[in-house]
């Protein structure tokens, strides 16, 4: 998924989360979003690691960069929210 695709997905997710009166997303929709975000996160993670290695950074510095990477951290937050929402919906069914 491109950065533009992620941005569009992120906006859609925010729109859904901000509309309390609308129909909640289905378990399938939530899982698809989780899966797409997980794939994007893995590609971004690999890009950061690859760039760190090209720059000949130490593993410690690469790890620190990953730990402080805002987009990776935000992806973790959004995915956690989606997983919690999916699990809550599954427990209702």
N, C-alpha and C positions, 0 to 999 in steps of 0.2 A: 504494500500500500504506500502510495506516495505521501509526502507531507501534506499536499493539498487534499488527498483522499482522507487522511487522518483528521485534518482540520474540519472537513465536512462531516465526518462521522462524529467527531467530538461535539460539533455544533448541534447535530441531531440528537445526540445523547443528552446534552444540556437542555435542549428544548423539551424533550420528553420528561426529564426530571423536574422541570420547572412548571409543568402543566398538571396541577393536582386534580383537575376535574376531567382530564382526558382518560381514555382507556389505557391502563398500564400495558407496557410491552409484554408480549407473550414470552414464555420460557424459551421458546425457539429463537425469537429475536434477541433476547438477552444473551443466549449462548453463542449465537452468530457474532454478536458484537464482541463478546469476550474472546472468542477464537481469533477474530481479525486483529484485535488489539494485541493479543499474545504474539501473533506472527509479526506484527509491526515492531513490538518491543524486542523480540529476538533479533530481528534484522538491525535495529538501531543499536542494540547491545554489541552485536558482532562488528558493526561499523566502527563503534567507539574503540573496541579492542584492536581491530585491524589498524586503525589510524594510530593508536598508541604504539603498536609494534613498529609501524613504518617510521614513526618519530623516534624509535628506540628508547621509549620510556621504560622505566622499571615496572615490574608487575605491581609493585606497591603503589606507584603513581597512577597506573591504569585503574587499579581497584578504587583508589580515592576519587578519580575522575568519574567513574561509574556511580559510586555512592553519592556524589554531589550533583549528578546530571539531572537537571530540573525536569526534562521531558520524560526520562525514565522513571523518575519518582512520581510524576503526575500520572503516568500510565499505570503504575502500581496502585495509586489511590483510586483511579477510575475503575480499574478492573476489580478491586476489592469491593467497591460499591455495587458494581454490577453482579458480582458473585453473591453478595449478601441479598440483593434484590431477587435474584434467581432462586436462591435457596429459600427465601421467605415465600415466594410464590409456589415452589415445589411442596413446601410443607402444608400449604393451604389445600392442595389437591389431593 
